[in-house]
Amino acid sequence: MTRSRWLTLTALAGLLLLSACAERPMGHHGDPAFIRGLIDGFLAPISLVLSLFSDTIRMYAYPNIGRWYDFGFLLGLSAWGGGGATATRYVYIDRVTRRRVSEETID
């Protein structure tokens, strides 16, 4: 292993150890919780675009209650379809020859 690679790995390990010490303040009563997370998650793509042009709009509410807000945010974000809907692929097979048919010849 070269010296520069060794130094890079050591620096990354040090940053990882320091990030383990980071602490997030706990939310208080009245801070955003599950329902607000659900709404924020649903509006996240719109908020992302608007946050590029405004300093007052954020995708993610901070401070929040914690895990319930995160859960609601992920549920709201998944309402857009996730990403599995774009991975659909159709394969056509001719019944007589049992060969794959290209999409151009299906008409």
Backbone hydrogen bonds in HBPLUS format (Angstrom, degrees):
<---DONOR---> <-ACCEPTOR-->    atom                        ^
c    i                          cat <-CA-CA->   ^        H-A-AA   ^      H-
h    n   atom  resd res      DA  || num        DHA   H-A  angle D-A-AA Bond
n    s   type  num  typ     dist DA aas  dist angle  dist       angle   num
A0006-TRP N   A0002-THR O   3.06 MM   4  6.27 156.8  2.11 147.7 154.5     1
A0007-LEU N   A0003-ARG O   2.93 MM   4  6.20 158.1  1.98 150.9 156.3     2
A0008-THR N   A0004-SER O   2.99 MM   4  6.16 155.1  2.06 143.1 150.0     3
A0009-LEU N   A0005-ARG O   2.96 MM   4  6.20 165.0  1.99 152.4 155.8     4
A0010-THR N   A0006-TRP O   2.96 MM   4  6.14 155.0  2.03 145.8 153.2     5
A0011-ALA N   A0007-LEU O   2.89 MM   4  6.08 157.3  1.94 147.4 153.3     6
A0012-LEU N   A0008-THR O   2.94 MM   4  6.18 160.7  1.98 151.9 157.1     7
A0013-ALA N   A0009-LEU O   2.94 MM   4  6.09 155.9  1.99 144.8 151.6     8
A0014-GLY N   A0010-THR O   2.93 MM   4  6.16 152.6  2.01 144.6 152.2     9
A0015-LEU N   A0011-ALA O   2.96 MM   4  6.25 156.1  2.02 149.0 155.0    10
A0016-LEU N   A0012-LEU O   2.94 MM   4  6.13 153.8  2.01 145.7 153.1    11
A0017-LEU N   A0013-ALA O   2.97 MM   4  6.24 154.4  2.04 146.4 152.8    12
A0018-LEU N   A0014-GLY O   2.97 MM   4  6.23 155.4  2.04 146.5 153.4    13
A0019-SER N   A0015-LEU O   2.89 MM   4  6.08 152.3  1.96 147.0 154.5    14
A0020-ALA N   A0016-LEU O   3.24 MM   4  6.46 132.8  2.48 137.2 148.2    15
A0020-ALA N   A0017-LEU O   3.26 MM   3  5.26 135.7  2.47  94.3 106.1    16
A0021-CYS N   A0018-LEU O   3.05 MM   3  5.42 150.4  2.14 107.0 115.8    17
A0022-ALA N   A0019-SER O   3.23 MM   3  5.28 154.4  2.30 100.7 108.2    18
A0031-ASP N   A0028-HIS O   3.03 MM   3  5.69 163.0  2.06 140.4 141.0    19
A0065-ILE N   A0032-PRO O   2.91 MM  33  6.05 161.9  1.94 174.9 169.6    20
A0037-GLY N   A0033-ALA O   2.89 MM   4  6.04 150.9  1.97 153.0 162.7    21
A0038-LEU N   A0034-PHE O   2.87 MM   4  6.15 151.3  1.95 151.9 159.9    22
A0039-ILE N   A0035-ILE O   3.03 MM   4  6.32 160.5  2.07 149.6 153.9    23
A0040-ASP N   A0036-ARG O   2.82 MM   4  5.99 164.4  1.85 149.3 154.3    24
A0041-GLY N   A0037-GLY O   2.82 MM   4  5.90 152.6  1.89 144.4 152.0    25
A0042-PHE N   A0038-LEU O   3.06 MM   4  6.25 153.1  2.13 142.8 149.8    26
A0043-LEU N   A0039-ILE O   3.01 MM   4  6.24 149.6  2.10 147.3 155.8    27
A0044-ALA N   A0041-GLY O   3.32 MM   3  4.96 159.0  2.36  95.0 101.1    28
A0047-SER N   A0043-LEU O   2.82 MM   4  6.00 161.3  1.85 158.2 164.6    29
A0048-LEU N   A0044-ALA O   2.81 MM   4  5.95 148.6  1.91 151.6 159.2    30
A0049-VAL N   A0045-PRO O   3.34 MM   4  6.60 159.7  2.39 141.7 145.0    31
A0050-LEU N   A0046-ILE O   3.02 MM   4  6.30 167.2  2.03 153.9 157.7    32
A0051-SER N   A0047-SER O   2.77 MM   4  5.81 146.7  1.88 144.8 153.8    33
A0052-LEU N   A0049-VAL O   3.24 MM   3  5.50 147.5  2.35 102.8 111.9    34
A0053-PHE N   A0050-LEU O   3.09 MM   3  5.55 148.9  2.20 109.2 117.6    35
A0054-SER N   A0050-LEU O   3.12 MM   4  6.26 121.8  2.48 141.4 157.2    36
A0070-ASP N   A0066-GLY O   3.00 MM   4  6.30 162.3  2.03 154.5 160.2    37
A0071-PHE N   A0067-ARG O   2.86 MM   4  6.03 158.3  1.91 148.0 153.5    38
A0072-GLY N   A0068-TRP O   2.99 MM   4  6.16 163.1  2.02 146.1 150.5    39
A0073-PHE N   A0069-TYR O   2.82 MM   4  6.01 153.8  1.89 150.8 158.9    40
A0074-LEU N   A0070-ASP O   2.98 MM   4  6.23 159.8  2.02 151.2 155.4    41
A0075-LEU N   A0071-PHE O   3.00 MM   4  6.26 156.8  2.05 148.3 155.0    42
A0076-GLY N   A0072-GLY O   2.90 MM   4  6.06 162.3  1.93 149.7 154.6    43
A0077-LEU N   A0073-PHE O   2.90 MM   4  6.07 152.5  1.98 145.5 153.6    44
A0078-SER N   A0074-LEU O   2.92 MM   4  6.06 146.4  2.04 141.6 150.3    45
A0079-ALA N   A0076-GLY O   3.22 MM   3  5.26 149.3  2.31  97.4 106.5    46
A0080-TRP N   A0077-LEU O   3.34 MM   3  6.03 168.3  2.36 114.9 118.3    47
A0081-GLY N   A0078-SER O   3.05 MM   3  5.54 165.1  2.07 115.8 119.0    48
A0086-THR N   A0083-GLY O   3.39 MM   3  5.88 149.8  2.49 108.5 115.2    49
A0087-ALA N   A0084-GLY O   3.19 MM   3  5.32 158.4  2.24 104.9 111.5    50
A0101-VAL N   A0092-TYR O   2.82 MM   9  5.44 167.4  1.84 146.6 148.1    51
A0094-ASP N   A0099-ARG O   2.84 MM   5  5.48 161.0  1.87 165.5 161.4    52
A0098-ARG N   A0094-ASP O   2.85 MM   4  5.09 131.6  2.09 132.2 143.6    53
A0105-THR N   A0102-SER O   3.31 MM   3  5.84 143.3  2.46 109.7 117.7    54
